[in-house]
Amino acid sequence: MRKTIKIDELRKMINGRVLSSRDGANEERVALINLLSKILHDTGNYQGFMYLDSHDMKNSLGRSVGINTEDGLPLEDYVARFENTDSTRVKYI
């Protein structure tokens, strides 16, 4: 019997794991997002990603963010937006 999984279910599952993982689980997040990105591209389902901010991480076990979005931080200040961030804190669309 052939078993399949829906791409959207896999995307939601991996997004949830990336969101809820502890800060020290960077290697796990890298593996998950690389796998998901490859699957999404290969199946024609890639629609981009967003960096997780402090609002997204509010109920997570981790505190690291993918982008700084504090009030008063100019939108065009890209250096400040990515200072002390974790590039593995992402959410695929």
C-alpha positions as CSV (number, residue, x, y, z in Angstrom):
1,M,0.0,0.0,0.0
2,R,1.3,3.4,-1.0
3,K,1.4,6.1,1.7
4,T,1.6,9.8,1.0
5,I,1.5,13.0,3.0
6,K,0.0,16.3,2.0
7,I,2.6,19.0,1.4
8,D,0.6,21.6,3.3
9,E,0.5,19.2,6.4
10,L,4.2,18.8,6.2
11,R,4.8,22.5,5.9
12,K,2.6,23.2,9.0
13,M,4.3,20.4,11.0
14,I,7.8,21.7,10.3
15,N,6.8,25.4,10.8
16,G,5.4,24.3,14.2
17,R,8.6,22.5,15.1
18,V,10.8,25.4,14.1
19,L,8.6,27.8,16.1
20,S,8.4,25.7,19.3
21,S,12.0,24.5,19.5
22,R,14.4,25.6,22.1
23,D,17.1,28.1,21.2
24,G,19.9,25.5,21.2
25,A,18.3,23.4,18.5
26,N,19.8,25.3,15.6
27,E,21.1,22.2,13.8
28,E,17.7,20.6,14.0
29,R,16.1,23.7,12.6
30,V,18.6,23.9,9.8
31,A,17.9,20.3,8.8
32,L,14.1,20.8,8.9
33,I,14.1,24.0,6.9
34,N,16.5,22.7,4.3
35,L,14.3,19.6,3.8
36,L,11.1,21.6,3.6
37,S,12.6,24.1,1.2
38,K,13.8,21.3,-1.1
39,I,10.4,19.5,-1.0
40,L,8.5,22.8,-1.6
41,H,10.7,23.7,-4.5
42,D,10.7,20.2,-6.1
43,T,6.9,20.0,-5.9
44,G,6.2,23.6,-7.2
45,N,4.8,24.6,-3.8
46,Y,7.4,27.1,-2.7
47,Q,5.9,30.5,-1.9
48,G,8.6,32.0,0.2
49,F,9.2,32.4,3.9
50,M,9.0,35.0,6.7
51,Y,11.3,35.5,9.7
52,L,9.7,35.0,13.0
53,D,9.6,38.0,15.3
54,S,9.1,38.4,19.1
55,H,5.3,38.4,18.6
56,D,5.5,35.0,16.8
57,M,7.8,33.6,19.5
58,K,5.6,34.7,22.5
59,N,4.4,31.2,23.4
60,S,7.5,29.3,22.2
61,L,10.1,27.4,24.3
62,G,12.7,29.5,22.6
63,R,13.3,33.2,22.7
64,S,15.6,33.8,19.7
65,V,13.9,35.6,16.8
66,G,14.6,35.8,13.0
67,I,14.0,39.5,12.8
68,N,13.8,42.4,15.2
69,T,10.5,44.3,14.9
70,E,10.6,46.5,18.0
71,D,8.6,49.7,17.9
72,G,10.6,52.7,16.9
73,L,13.1,50.7,14.9
74,P,13.2,52.3,11.4
75,L,12.0,49.8,8.7
76,E,15.0,50.7,6.5
77,D,17.5,49.9,9.3
78,Y,18.3,46.4,8.0
79,V,21.4,46.0,10.1
80,A,19.4,46.6,13.3
81,R,16.6,44.4,12.2
82,F,19.0,41.4,11.9
83,E,21.4,42.1,14.8
84,N,21.6,39.2,17.2
85,T,19.0,37.2,15.4
86,D,18.7,33.5,14.5
87,S,18.3,32.9,10.7
88,T,16.7,29.5,11.5
89,R,13.6,31.1,13.0
90,V,11.5,31.1,9.9
91,K,8.0,30.3,8.8
92,Y,7.3,28.9,5.3
93,I,4.2,30.3,3.5
